[in-house]
Amino acid sequence: MQKKPIHPIDKEIIRALIGTEMKVTPSQISRAIGIHPQTAQNRLKQYPLNKFITCTKKGNRTYCRKVNTNQMKKMLRDEFFFD
């Protein structure tokens, strides 16, 4: 397995999601961390975030929730993810 550093935007998305138990939209995440909504949506679809965050469409909205908080916290602590 290869170690790769976590992208700074991914860190902020993880921190924002660790702090909530609710389903949130990419727009809500983007407002919380100060990035463009499309950037948040694109980052949520990419590896490694798609391992820890599940996004589902409901009507014209996309709702995201965390899947494994402990792995997310470990990834933040180590500042690397394994490919």
Secondary structure as UniProt FT lines:
FT   STRAND          3..5
FT   HELIX           8..18
FT   HELIX           26..33
FT   HELIX           37..45
FT   TURN            47..48
FT   HELIX           49..52
FT   STRAND          53..58
FT   TURN            59..60
FT   STRAND          61..66
FT   HELIX           69..78
FT   STRAND          80..82
//
